[in-house]
Amino acid sequence: MSPAQALAGELQLYPGRPLPTVWSSRPDVAPRLAAGRPAQALPGLLGSVFTLCANAHRLAARLAVAAAQVPAGAASPPLIASADEAQGLRLATARDQLARIALDWPRLLPGESAATSAALLQGCPLWPATAHSGTAAALWAPLGHWLRQHWLGQPPADWLQRLGDDPAGWIQRWCHSARSPLAALLQRHGAALQALSTRAVALDLLHQPTLTLPMLARQMHEPGFCRQPHWQAEQPDTGPWSRHADPLRLPAHNAWMRLTSRLVDLLRLAVDHDARWLQTGALPTGAGAGVAWVESARGLLVHSVRLAGPVPLSDKALGTEPLATMTAATTAATTTAATVADCRVLAPTEWNFHPRGLLAQALVPLHSADDATRLAVAFDPCVDFEVVLPRLPALLPQEQPHA
């Protein structure tokens, strides 16, 4: 195993066994790597460690540090991402979802191949990311046109309108009528994915974040919590199927709904001109402490930090800028002397691949490696996984005939 793989960890899934059916070697690296580092360096550090959702990690770290520097007793709504940061998150998340659909699904779903990836990505204006110059805003119109021509057969806004009119049946009807590589892929796996039932217990922390996120932040600093989190005696899941701004909020009760939610998420992002689809925020949780949340491609990402040193922002530093819109430039001077005393990261994978979580429960009755793989792809781990089937008991020798 390479150093990078050791740092990321891996997952093993054990279908057909009693709980726990998921084993993870993912290390809790944030506390070890961040302690003692300059607070201003934390976003870059975590963005370089968590590379698959680097933009979301950088933003969460920046917001958490900013919240930790709010003066004690200052009354303020939650901090939020700046307009530029929100648009950057929108673009990064769209690229992440595109990669999941066009690269991971063909690579991991049974019976697919690299040829499917090539067909799905042909001519895409968002891929590869380094191949396109100009502003990010200039990419959205070409993306909408490309989605219409290559995947949907209609404008993304029209497709989403039909989803709103028929949330339970539209995607399946579209798969049978559309003529595109993506529709064909979903049709091939539709029946198998819909047969993989799961409980629907979505993580819901953003309805009242000023109450729930400080509570979660306190738990995040308890030993072992960020590796096996829980909330209100449950191990819920989180993903694009549980977006706070989703007008449908359908319960995700099978693998099909979780898998196709990534397509829906990509289309929502494509038409989200004001970058309001993904929620971000941060709150102070004590003197020199803050918690931040970002809806990333895989679900809700949470960072909690505790700083040491001269961390509170002075009145002069704050000036007249509202706390809810503080940018990195506002806090740059004040973070220079502050260092990280403790940093905790709670990523979606820890909820979704909890040893006793919703996926783990759904694995118990399964006896097929293909079905276990489909289920894992629907929950979308950010690291490699392996399906380990139970070994069959040794066959007993044939009974010898009696003399």
Contacts in CASP RR format, 6 or more apart in sequence:
PFRMAT RR
TARGET T0000
AUTHOR 0000-0000-0000
METHOD contacts of the structure
MODEL  1
MSPAQALAGELQLYPGRPLPTVWSSRPDVAPRLAAGRPAQALPGLLGSVF
TLCANAHRLAARLAVAAAQVPAGAASPPLIASADEAQGLRLATARDQLAR
IALDWPRLLPGESAATSAALLQGCPLWPATAHSGTAAALWAPLGHWLRQH
WLGQPPADWLQRLGDDPAGWIQRWCHSARSPLAALLQRHGAALQALSTRA
VALDLLHQPTLTLPMLARQMHEPGFCRQPHWQAEQPDTGPWSRHADPLRL
PAHNAWMRLTSRLVDLLRLAVDHDARWLQTGALPTGAGAGVAWVESARGL
LVHSVRLAGPVPLSDKALGTEPLATMTAATTAATTTAATVADCRVLAPTE
WNFHPRGLLAQALVPLHSADDATRLAVAFDPCVDFEVVLPRLPALLPQEQ
PHA
5 384 0 8 1.000
6 27 0 8 1.000
7 27 0 8 1.000
7 29 0 8 1.000
7 49 0 8 1.000
8 26 0 8 1.000
8 382 0 8 1.000
8 383 0 8 1.000
8 384 0 8 1.000
9 24 0 8 1.000
9 25 0 8 1.000
9 26 0 8 1.000
9 27 0 8 1.000
9 383 0 8 1.000
9 384 0 8 1.000
10 24 0 8 1.000
10 25 0 8 1.000
10 26 0 8 1.000
10 383 0 8 1.000
10 384 0 8 1.000
10 385 0 8 1.000
10 386 0 8 1.000
11 22 0 8 1.000
11 23 0 8 1.000
11 24 0 8 1.000
11 25 0 8 1.000
11 26 0 8 1.000
11 353 0 8 1.000
11 376 0 8 1.000
11 381 0 8 1.000
11 383 0 8 1.000
11 384 0 8 1.000
11 385 0 8 1.000
11 386 0 8 1.000
12 22 0 8 1.000
12 23 0 8 1.000
12 24 0 8 1.000
12 385 0 8 1.000
12 386 0 8 1.000
12 387 0 8 1.000
12 388 0 8 1.000
13 21 0 8 1.000
13 22 0 8 1.000
13 363 0 8 1.000
13 372 0 8 1.000
13 376 0 8 1.000
13 385 0 8 1.000
13 386 0 8 1.000
13 387 0 8 1.000
13 388 0 8 1.000
14 21 0 8 1.000
14 22 0 8 1.000
14 23 0 8 1.000
14 363 0 8 1.000
14 388 0 8 1.000
14 390 0 8 1.000
15 21 0 8 1.000
15 363 0 8 1.000
15 364 0 8 1.000
15 366 0 8 1.000
15 367 0 8 1.000
15 368 0 8 1.000
15 369 0 8 1.000
15 371 0 8 1.000
15 372 0 8 1.000
15 387 0 8 1.000
15 389 0 8 1.000
16 363 0 8 1.000
16 364 0 8 1.000
16 365 0 8 1.000
16 366 0 8 1.000
16 367 0 8 1.000
16 389 0 8 1.000
16 390 0 8 1.000
17 363 0 8 1.000
17 364 0 8 1.000
17 390 0 8 1.000
18 364 0 8 1.000
19 355 0 8 1.000
19 356 0 8 1.000
19 360 0 8 1.000
19 361 0 8 1.000
19 364 0 8 1.000
20 355 0 8 1.000
20 356 0 8 1.000
20 360 0 8 1.000
21 355 0 8 1.000
21 360 0 8 1.000
21 361 0 8 1.000
21 363 0 8 1.000
21 364 0 8 1.000
22 353 0 8 1.000
22 354 0 8 1.000
22 355 0 8 1.000
22 357 0 8 1.000
22 359 0 8 1.000
22 360 0 8 1.000
22 363 0 8 1.000
23 355 0 8 1.000
24 227 0 8 1.000
24 353 0 8 1.000
24 355 0 8 1.000
26 227 0 8 1.000
26 349 0 8 1.000
26 350 0 8 1.000
26 383 0 8 1.000
28 224 0 8 1.000
28 226 0 8 1.000
28 227 0 8 1.000
28 344 0 8 1.000
28 345 0 8 1.000
29 49 0 8 1.000
30 46 0 8 1.000
30 49 0 8 1.000
30 226 0 8 1.000
30 343 0 8 1.000
30 344 0 8 1.000
30 345 0 8 1.000
31 342 0 8 1.000
31 343 0 8 1.000
31 344 0 8 1.000
33 45 0 8 1.000
33 49 0 8 1.000
34 42 0 8 1.000
34 45 0 8 1.000
34 46 0 8 1.000
34 305 0 8 1.000
34 340 0 8 1.000
34 342 0 8 1.000
34 343 0 8 1.000
35 340 0 8 1.000
35 341 0 8 1.000
35 342 0 8 1.000
35 343 0 8 1.000
36 308 0 8 1.000
36 339 0 8 1.000
36 340 0 8 1.000
36 341 0 8 1.000
37 45 0 8 1.000
37 339 0 8 1.000
37 340 0 8 1.000
38 335 0 8 1.000
38 336 0 8 1.000
38 338 0 8 1.000
38 339 0 8 1.000
38 340 0 8 1.000
39 65 0 8 1.000
39 68 0 8 1.000
39 305 0 8 1.000
39 307 0 8 1.000
39 311 0 8 1.000
39 335 0 8 1.000
39 338 0 8 1.000
39 339 0 8 1.000
39 340 0 8 1.000
40 65 0 8 1.000
40 332 0 8 1.000
40 335 0 8 1.000
40 336 0 8 1.000
40 338 0 8 1.000
42 61 0 8 1.000
42 62 0 8 1.000
42 64 0 8 1.000
42 65 0 8 1.000
42 305 0 8 1.000
42 340 0 8 1.000
42 343 0 8 1.000
43 57 0 8 1.000
43 58 0 8 1.000
43 59 0 8 1.000
43 61 0 8 1.000
43 62 0 8 1.000
43 65 0 8 1.000
43 328 0 8 1.000
44 58 0 8 1.000
44 61 0 8 1.000
45 61 0 8 1.000
46 57 0 8 1.000
46 58 0 8 1.000
46 60 0 8 1.000
46 61 0 8 1.000
46 303 0 8 1.000
46 343 0 8 1.000
46 345 0 8 1.000
47 54 0 8 1.000
47 55 0 8 1.000
47 57 0 8 1.000
47 58 0 8 1.000
47 61 0 8 1.000
48 54 0 8 1.000
49 57 0 8 1.000
50 57 0 8 1.000
50 345 0 8 1.000
50 347 0 8 1.000
50 382 0 8 1.000
52 96 0 8 1.000
52 382 0 8 1.000
53 92 0 8 1.000
53 96 0 8 1.000
53 296 0 8 1.000
53 297 0 8 1.000
53 298 0 8 1.000
53 301 0 8 1.000
53 347 0 8 1.000
53 382 0 8 1.000
54 92 0 8 1.000
55 88 0 8 1.000
55 89 0 8 1.000
55 92 0 8 1.000
55 93 0 8 1.000
56 89 0 8 1.000
56 92 0 8 1.000
56 93 0 8 1.000
56 294 0 8 1.000
56 296 0 8 1.000
56 297 0 8 1.000
56 301 0 8 1.000
57 301 0 8 1.000
57 303 0 8 1.000
57 345 0 8 1.000
59 81 0 8 1.000
59 85 0 8 1.000
59 89 0 8 1.000
59 280 0 8 1.000
59 292 0 8 1.000
59 294 0 8 1.000
60 280 0 8 1.000
60 292 0 8 1.000
60 293 0 8 1.000
60 294 0 8 1.000
60 301 0 8 1.000
60 302 0 8 1.000
60 303 0 8 1.000
61 292 0 8 1.000
61 303 0 8 1.000
61 305 0 8 1.000
61 343 0 8 1.000
62 85 0 8 1.000
62 292 0 8 1.000
62 328 0 8 1.000
63 79 0 8 1.000
63 80 0 8 1.000
63 81 0 8 1.000
63 280 0 8 1.000
63 281 0 8 1.000
63 282 0 8 1.000
63 292 0 8 1.000
63 294 0 8 1.000
63 303 0 8 1.000
64 282 0 8 1.000
64 290 0 8 1.000
64 291 0 8 1.000
64 292 0 8 1.000
64 303 0 8 1.000
64 304 0 8 1.000
64 305 0 8 1.000
65 290 0 8 1.000
65 305 0 8 1.000
65 307 0 8 1.000
65 331 0 8 1.000
65 335 0 8 1.000
65 338 0 8 1.000
66 79 0 8 1.000
66 282 0 8 1.000
66 326 0 8 1.000
66 328 0 8 1.000
66 330 0 8 1.000
66 331 0 8 1.000
67 79 0 8 1.000
67 282 0 8 1.000
67 283 0 8 1.000
67 284 0 8 1.000
67 285 0 8 1.000
67 290 0 8 1.000
67 291 0 8 1.000
67 292 0 8 1.000
68 284 0 8 1.000
68 285 0 8 1.000
68 288 0 8 1.000
68 289 0 8 1.000
68 290 0 8 1.000
68 305 0 8 1.000
68 306 0 8 1.000
68 307 0 8 1.000
68 311 0 8 1.000
68 338 0 8 1.000
69 288 0 8 1.000
69 307 0 8 1.000
69 311 0 8 1.000
69 312 0 8 1.000
69 313 0 8 1.000
69 331 0 8 1.000
69 334 0 8 1.000
69 335 0 8 1.000
69 338 0 8 1.000
70 76 0 8 1.000
70 79 0 8 1.000
70 284 0 8 1.000
70 312 0 8 1.000
70 313 0 8 1.000
70 323 0 8 1.000
71 312 0 8 1.000
71 313 0 8 1.000
71 314 0 8 1.000
71 315 0 8 1.000
71 318 0 8 1.000
72 284 0 8 1.000
72 286 0 8 1.000
72 287 0 8 1.000
72 312 0 8 1.000
74 284 0 8 1.000
74 323 0 8 1.000
76 322 0 8 1.000
76 323 0 8 1.000
76 324 0 8 1.000
77 323 0 8 1.000
77 324 0 8 1.000
78 209 0 8 1.000
78 210 0 8 1.000
78 281 0 8 1.000
78 282 0 8 1.000
78 283 0 8 1.000
78 324 0 8 1.000
79 281 0 8 1.000
79 282 0 8 1.000
79 283 0 8 1.000
79 292 0 8 1.000
79 323 0 8 1.000
79 324 0 8 1.000
79 325 0 8 1.000
79 326 0 8 1.000
80 86 0 8 1.000
80 280 0 8 1.000
80 281 0 8 1.000
80 282 0 8 1.000
80 324 0 8 1.000
80 325 0 8 1.000
81 89 0 8 1.000
81 280 0 8 1.000
81 281 0 8 1.000
81 294 0 8 1.000
82 325 0 8 1.000
82 327 0 8 1.000
83 275 0 8 1.000
85 280 0 8 1.000
85 327 0 8 1.000
86 275 0 8 1.000
86 276 0 8 1.000
86 278 0 8 1.000
86 280 0 8 1.000
87 136 0 8 1.000
87 137 0 8 1.000
87 275 0 8 1.000
88 136 0 8 1.000
88 275 0 8 1.000
89 275 0 8 1.000
89 278 0 8 1.000
89 280 0 8 1.000
89 294 0 8 1.000
90 269 0 8 1.000
90 272 0 8 1.000
90 275 0 8 1.000
90 277 0 8 1.000
90 278 0 8 1.000
91 126 0 8 1.000
91 136 0 8 1.000
91 139 0 8 1.000
92 297 0 8 1.000
93 265 0 8 1.000
93 269 0 8 1.000
93 278 0 8 1.000
93 295 0 8 1.000
93 296 0 8 1.000
93 297 0 8 1.000
94 126 0 8 1.000
94 143 0 8 1.000
94 266 0 8 1.000
94 269 0 8 1.000
94 270 0 8 1.000
95 126 0 8 1.000
95 127 0 8 1.000
95 129 0 8 1.000
96 296 0 8 1.000
96 297 0 8 1.000
96 298 0 8 1.000
97 240 0 8 1.000
97 262 0 8 1.000
97 263 0 8 1.000
97 265 0 8 1.000
97 266 0 8 1.000
97 269 0 8 1.000
97 297 0 8 1.000
98 121 0 8 1.000
98 124 0 8 1.000
98 126 0 8 1.000
98 127 0 8 1.000
98 266 0 8 1.000
99 127 0 8 1.000
100 262 0 8 1.000
100 297 0 8 1.000
100 380 0 8 1.000
101 120 0 8 1.000
101 182 0 8 1.000
101 262 0 8 1.000
101 263 0 8 1.000
101 266 0 8 1.000
102 117 0 8 1.000
102 120 0 8 1.000
102 121 0 8 1.000
102 124 0 8 1.000
102 127 0 8 1.000
103 117 0 8 1.000
103 121 0 8 1.000
104 377 0 8 1.000
104 380 0 8 1.000
105 112 0 8 1.000
105 116 0 8 1.000
105 185 0 8 1.000
105 259 0 8 1.000
105 377 0 8 1.000
106 112 0 8 1.000
106 113 0 8 1.000
106 114 0 8 1.000
106 115 0 8 1.000
106 116 0 8 1.000
106 117 0 8 1.000
106 120 0 8 1.000
106 185 0 8 1.000
107 114 0 8 1.000
107 117 0 8 1.000
108 373 0 8 1.000
108 376 0 8 1.000
108 377 0 8 1.000
109 185 0 8 1.000
109 189 0 8 1.000
109 373 0 8 1.000
109 374 0 8 1.000
109 377 0 8 1.000
110 370 0 8 1.000
110 373 0 8 1.000
110 374 0 8 1.000
112 185 0 8 1.000
116 181 0 8 1.000
116 185 0 8 1.000
119 181 0 8 1.000
120 150 0 8 1.000
120 151 0 8 1.000
120 181 0 8 1.000
120 182 0 8 1.000
120 185 0 8 1.000
121 127 0 8 1.000
122 150 0 8 1.000
123 146 0 8 1.000
123 150 0 8 1.000
124 143 0 8 1.000
124 146 0 8 1.000
124 150 0 8 1.000
125 132 0 8 1.000
125 139 0 8 1.000
125 142 0 8 1.000
125 143 0 8 1.000
125 146 0 8 1.000
126 132 0 8 1.000
126 139 0 8 1.000
126 143 0 8 1.000
132 139 0 8 1.000
140 270 0 8 1.000
140 273 0 8 1.000
143 270 0 8 1.000
144 155 0 8 1.000
144 156 0 8 1.000
144 270 0 8 1.000
147 156 0 8 1.000
147 266 0 8 1.000
147 267 0 8 1.000
147 270 0 8 1.000
148 154 0 8 1.000
148 155 0 8 1.000
148 156 0 8 1.000
150 180 0 8 1.000
150 181 0 8 1.000
151 180 0 8 1.000
151 181 0 8 1.000
151 182 0 8 1.000
151 183 0 8 1.000
152 159 0 8 1.000
152 174 0 8 1.000
152 178 0 8 1.000
152 180 0 8 1.000
152 267 0 8 1.000
153 178 0 8 1.000
153 179 0 8 1.000
153 180 0 8 1.000
156 267 0 8 1.000
156 270 0 8 1.000
156 271 0 8 1.000
157 271 0 8 1.000
159 174 0 8 1.000
159 267 0 8 1.000
160 264 0 8 1.000
160 267 0 8 1.000
160 268 0 8 1.000
160 271 0 8 1.000
162 170 0 8 1.000
162 174 0 8 1.000
163 170 0 8 1.000
163 171 0 8 1.000
163 248 0 8 1.000
163 264 0 8 1.000
164 170 0 8 1.000
164 247 0 8 1.000
164 248 0 8 1.000
166 173 0 8 1.000
167 248 0 8 1.000
167 250 0 8 1.000
168 250 0 8 1.000
171 186 0 8 1.000
171 260 0 8 1.000
171 263 0 8 1.000
172 190 0 8 1.000
174 183 0 8 1.000
175 183 0 8 1.000
175 184 0 8 1.000
175 186 0 8 1.000
175 187 0 8 1.000
175 190 0 8 1.000
176 183 0 8 1.000
176 187 0 8 1.000
177 183 0 8 1.000
182 263 0 8 1.000
186 259 0 8 1.000
186 260 0 8 1.000
189 259 0 8 1.000
189 374 0 8 1.000
190 256 0 8 1.000
192 370 0 8 1.000
192 371 0 8 1.000
192 374 0 8 1.000
193 254 0 8 1.000
193 255 0 8 1.000
193 256 0 8 1.000
193 259 0 8 1.000
193 374 0 8 1.000
193 378 0 8 1.000
194 254 0 8 1.000
194 255 0 8 1.000
194 256 0 8 1.000
195 254 0 8 1.000
195 371 0 8 1.000
196 254 0 8 1.000
196 255 0 8 1.000
196 256 0 8 1.000
196 362 0 8 1.000
196 366 0 8 1.000
196 371 0 8 1.000
196 374 0 8 1.000
196 375 0 8 1.000
196 378 0 8 1.000
197 253 0 8 1.000
197 254 0 8 1.000
197 362 0 8 1.000
198 252 0 8 1.000
198 253 0 8 1.000
198 254 0 8 1.000
198 255 0 8 1.000
198 258 0 8 1.000
198 358 0 8 1.000
198 359 0 8 1.000
198 361 0 8 1.000
198 362 0 8 1.000
198 375 0 8 1.000
199 253 0 8 1.000
199 358 0 8 1.000
199 361 0 8 1.000
199 362 0 8 1.000
200 251 0 8 1.000
200 252 0 8 1.000
200 253 0 8 1.000
201 234 0 8 1.000
201 235 0 8 1.000
201 236 0 8 1.000
201 237 0 8 1.000
201 358 0 8 1.000
202 236 0 8 1.000
202 237 0 8 1.000
202 238 0 8 1.000
202 239 0 8 1.000
202 241 0 8 1.000
202 242 0 8 1.000
202 251 0 8 1.000
202 252 0 8 1.000
203 231 0 8 1.000
203 236 0 8 1.000
203 237 0 8 1.000
203 238 0 8 1.000
203 242 0 8 1.000
203 300 0 8 1.000
203 351 0 8 1.000
204 236 0 8 1.000
204 242 0 8 1.000
205 212 0 8 1.000
205 213 0 8 1.000
205 216 0 8 1.000
205 231 0 8 1.000
205 293 0 8 1.000
205 300 0 8 1.000
205 302 0 8 1.000
206 212 0 8 1.000
206 244 0 8 1.000
206 279 0 8 1.000
206 293 0 8 1.000
206 300 0 8 1.000
207 244 0 8 1.000
209 281 0 8 1.000
209 283 0 8 1.000
209 293 0 8 1.000
210 283 0 8 1.000
213 283 0 8 1.000
213 291 0 8 1.000
213 293 0 8 1.000
213 302 0 8 1.000
214 283 0 8 1.000
214 285 0 8 1.000
214 291 0 8 1.000
216 231 0 8 1.000
216 291 0 8 1.000
216 302 0 8 1.000
216 304 0 8 1.000
216 346 0 8 1.000
217 285 0 8 1.000
217 289 0 8 1.000
217 290 0 8 1.000
217 291 0 8 1.000
217 302 0 8 1.000
217 304 0 8 1.000
217 344 0 8 1.000
218 285 0 8 1.000
219 225 0 8 1.000
219 229 0 8 1.000
220 226 0 8 1.000
220 229 0 8 1.000
220 291 0 8 1.000
220 302 0 8 1.000
220 304 0 8 1.000
220 344 0 8 1.000
220 346 0 8 1.000
221 304 0 8 1.000
221 306 0 8 1.000
221 342 0 8 1.000
221 344 0 8 1.000
225 346 0 8 1.000
226 344 0 8 1.000
226 345 0 8 1.000
226 346 0 8 1.000
226 350 0 8 1.000
227 350 0 8 1.000
228 350 0 8 1.000
228 354 0 8 1.000
228 355 0 8 1.000
229 235 0 8 1.000
229 346 0 8 1.000
229 350 0 8 1.000
229 351 0 8 1.000
229 354 0 8 1.000
230 354 0 8 1.000
235 351 0 8 1.000
235 354 0 8 1.000
235 356 0 8 1.000
235 357 0 8 1.000
235 358 0 8 1.000
236 351 0 8 1.000
236 358 0 8 1.000
237 252 0 8 1.000
237 351 0 8 1.000
237 352 0 8 1.000
237 357 0 8 1.000
237 358 0 8 1.000
237 359 0 8 1.000
237 379 0 8 1.000
238 298 0 8 1.000
238 299 0 8 1.000
238 300 0 8 1.000
238 348 0 8 1.000
238 351 0 8 1.000
238 352 0 8 1.000
239 258 0 8 1.000
239 261 0 8 1.000
239 298 0 8 1.000
239 299 0 8 1.000
239 300 0 8 1.000
239 348 0 8 1.000
239 352 0 8 1.000
239 380 0 8 1.000
240 261 0 8 1.000
240 262 0 8 1.000
240 264 0 8 1.000
240 265 0 8 1.000
240 297 0 8 1.000
240 298 0 8 1.000
240 299 0 8 1.000
241 250 0 8 1.000
241 252 0 8 1.000
241 257 0 8 1.000
241 258 0 8 1.000
241 261 0 8 1.000
242 249 0 8 1.000
242 252 0 8 1.000
242 299 0 8 1.000
242 300 0 8 1.000
243 265 0 8 1.000
243 268 0 8 1.000
243 277 0 8 1.000
243 278 0 8 1.000
243 279 0 8 1.000
243 295 0 8 1.000
244 279 0 8 1.000
244 295 0 8 1.000
245 276 0 8 1.000
245 277 0 8 1.000
245 278 0 8 1.000
245 279 0 8 1.000
250 257 0 8 1.000
252 258 0 8 1.000
252 261 0 8 1.000
255 362 0 8 1.000
255 374 0 8 1.000
255 375 0 8 1.000
255 378 0 8 1.000
255 379 0 8 1.000
256 378 0 8 1.000
258 378 0 8 1.000
258 379 0 8 1.000
258 380 0 8 1.000
259 374 0 8 1.000
259 377 0 8 1.000
259 378 0 8 1.000
262 297 0 8 1.000
262 380 0 8 1.000
265 297 0 8 1.000
268 277 0 8 1.000
269 277 0 8 1.000
269 278 0 8 1.000
272 278 0 8 1.000
278 294 0 8 1.000
278 295 0 8 1.000
278 296 0 8 1.000
279 293 0 8 1.000
279 294 0 8 1.000
279 295 0 8 1.000
280 292 0 8 1.000
280 293 0 8 1.000
280 294 0 8 1.000
280 295 0 8 1.000
281 292 0 8 1.000
281 293 0 8 1.000
281 294 0 8 1.000
282 290 0 8 1.000
282 291 0 8 1.000
282 292 0 8 1.000
282 293 0 8 1.000
283 290 0 8 1.000
283 291 0 8 1.000
283 292 0 8 1.000
284 290 0 8 1.000
285 291 0 8 1.000
285 304 0 8 1.000
287 312 0 8 1.000
288 306 0 8 1.000
288 307 0 8 1.000
288 311 0 8 1.000
288 312 0 8 1.000
289 304 0 8 1.000
289 305 0 8 1.000
289 306 0 8 1.000
289 307 0 8 1.000
290 304 0 8 1.000
290 305 0 8 1.000
290 306 0 8 1.000
291 302 0 8 1.000
291 303 0 8 1.000
291 304 0 8 1.000
291 305 0 8 1.000
292 302 0 8 1.000
292 303 0 8 1.000
292 304 0 8 1.000
293 300 0 8 1.000
293 301 0 8 1.000
293 302 0 8 1.000
293 303 0 8 1.000
294 300 0 8 1.000
294 301 0 8 1.000
295 301 0 8 1.000
296 348 0 8 1.000
298 347 0 8 1.000
298 348 0 8 1.000
298 349 0 8 1.000
298 352 0 8 1.000
298 380 0 8 1.000
298 382 0 8 1.000
299 348 0 8 1.000
300 348 0 8 1.000
301 345 0 8 1.000
301 346 0 8 1.000
301 347 0 8 1.000
301 348 0 8 1.000
302 345 0 8 1.000
302 346 0 8 1.000
303 343 0 8 1.000
303 344 0 8 1.000
303 345 0 8 1.000
303 346 0 8 1.000
304 343 0 8 1.000
304 344 0 8 1.000
304 346 0 8 1.000
305 340 0 8 1.000
305 342 0 8 1.000
305 343 0 8 1.000
305 344 0 8 1.000
306 340 0 8 1.000
306 341 0 8 1.000
306 342 0 8 1.000
306 343 0 8 1.000
307 338 0 8 1.000
307 339 0 8 1.000
307 340 0 8 1.000
307 341 0 8 1.000
308 338 0 8 1.000
308 339 0 8 1.000
308 340 0 8 1.000
308 341 0 8 1.000
309 337 0 8 1.000
309 338 0 8 1.000
309 339 0 8 1.000
310 334 0 8 1.000
310 337 0 8 1.000
310 338 0 8 1.000
311 334 0 8 1.000
311 335 0 8 1.000
311 338 0 8 1.000
312 334 0 8 1.000
313 331 0 8 1.000
313 334 0 8 1.000
314 334 0 8 1.000
317 330 0 8 1.000
317 331 0 8 1.000
317 333 0 8 1.000
317 334 0 8 1.000
318 326 0 8 1.000
318 330 0 8 1.000
321 330 0 8 1.000
347 382 0 8 1.000
348 382 0 8 1.000
349 381 0 8 1.000
349 382 0 8 1.000
349 383 0 8 1.000
351 357 0 8 1.000
352 358 0 8 1.000
352 359 0 8 1.000
352 379 0 8 1.000
352 380 0 8 1.000
352 381 0 8 1.000
353 359 0 8 1.000
353 360 0 8 1.000
353 379 0 8 1.000
353 381 0 8 1.000
353 385 0 8 1.000
354 360 0 8 1.000
359 375 0 8 1.000
359 376 0 8 1.000
359 379 0 8 1.000
362 375 0 8 1.000
363 372 0 8 1.000
363 375 0 8 1.000
366 372 0 8 1.000
366 375 0 8 1.000
367 389 0 8 1.000
369 387 0 8 1.000
369 389 0 8 1.000
372 387 0 8 1.000
373 387 0 8 1.000
376 385 0 8 1.000
376 387 0 8 1.000
END
